[in-house]
Amino acid sequence: MVRSRWIGSIVVLVLAVLVSAPAAHAGQQVTQTLNPPPPSFEPCKAGGSGTICSGEQIVSLNDGTGDVCGDGQNAFEIVISAILNQKASRTYDRDGNMTRRFIQDTYRSGRFINSVTGAAVPFTGHDTVTDVLTVPADFNTATETIQGEFIVTLPHVGAVYLTAGTNVTAVADGTLEFQAGPGIVIEWFVNGAPMQSPEELCAALGSA
């Protein structure tokens, strides 16, 4: 069985490409310090109500998720491989403190891979993540909305929806405030519901 929260691993991998770095500037020059600073692929433009930084990047993912299928000698880690097309933006107030962050991800040529045998099953996915900060620059006051879907195509089974719909959570403690649609990955790994398709995924990777 899957022993950890692989959807959380995907989120970590996605956010890892947003490591803070000095940003290139476009339009009206941004002279103030931005808190937190945007990543380098998001050039910034100052306006009367504050600063907006936005950009696009393509990232190649080939990473272990930390999630293990099976036991003993039959155990293997699930590896994620994909081309990630990402659009992102950040909004800052007049004091240079971030009030909103938006990330749009599209996964292409996606595969989940058996780390031992190299067996793989394809997946498609897209999502948007929106963080709205009640207190500027303080992520502990953010409300995060995630929308999208992940679909894995299993041999002899077909497409299996792993997650779809909308989930709204409080960043500070992970409280689920709203859910619409079959967000079953979150139900499995956050709220403790019984696992279903991940077991099929492990079986497919173990026998492919």
C-alpha positions, -999 to +999 in steps of 0.1 A: +000+000+000+011+036-004+025+046+030+027+084+027+011+114+011+023+115-025+000+143-034+018+164-008+051+154-024+039+167-057+029+200-041+063+203-025+080+196-059+059+223-075+066+249-049+103+241-048+107+257-082+094+289-067+124+295-044+128+332-037+154+350-058+160+386-070+135+394-098+141+411-131+120+443-135+098+454-163+077+485-169+079+511-142+110+504-121+104+488-087+127+505-062+113+491-029+121+458-012+094+432-018+085+409+010+089+380+003+109+386-029+095+370-061+114+342-079+137+353-108+113+343-136+086+367-124+095+403-136+078+430-116+059+462-126+050+489-101+017+507-102-004+531-082-019+504-059+014+484-055+035+459-075+026+430-097+052+403-106+043+376-132+061+352-155+063+317-170+087+288-168+092+252-180+105+228-154+116+191-160+106+169-130+122+136-123+121+131-086+113+105-060+080+112-041+091+095-009+060+072-012+065+035-010+045+006-024+048-030-012+068-045+016+103-061+020+120-071-012+090-061-032+090-025-020+096+003-044+093+041-043+070+060-067+089+084-089+073+113-107+085+124-142+069+152-162+074+185-180+058+212-159+046+243-177+040+270-150+026+305-149+027+324-117+021+359-103+024+378-070+006+409-059+022+433-034+006+463-016+021+498-016+044+488+013+059+460-007+042+432+012+027+403-007-011+400-005-018+373-031+000+345-050-013+326-080+003+295-096-010+277-127+005+243-135+001+220-165+019+186-165+029+172-198+044+138-206+037+128-171+045+093-157+046+076-123+075+052-123+085+021-103+120+031-089+133-005-090+120-018-123+113+014-143+078+003-150+056+034-156+020+045-160+011+078-176-009+107-160-022+141-170-028+169-147-034+206-143-041+228-113-043+264-100-032+274-065-043+308-052-031+321-018-049+352-003-031+366+027-052+384+054-021+399+068+003+410+040+035+389+038+023+365+066+016+331+050+001+318+083-029+341+076-034+328+041-064+309+027-054+286-001-076+275-030-066+246-051-085+237-083-078+211-110-075+174-116-050+145-119-058+115-140-038+083-141-043+058-169-039+023-156-032-007-179-064-028-186-084-003-164-083+030-182-084+065-168-088+068-130-096+102-115-073+107-086-085+142-078-107+168-093-126+198-081-119+226-056-104+226-021-101+256+002-078+253+032-064+275+060-026+274+055-018+278+092-032+245+103-044+228+071-081+230+080-103+221+051-128+249+048-146+240+016-146+211-009-164+206-042-160+177-066-143+144-060-111+156-042-104+120-032-066+123-029-070+149-002-097+127+014-073+098+015-042+115+027-054+144+047-087+133+062-080+096+066-106+081+042-099+046+029-075+043+000-087+030-033-070+039-066-035+044-050-036+006-044-044+001-081-015+024-090+009+004-068-004-028-084+000-014-119+035-002-113+044-035-097+031-057-126+037-034-156 
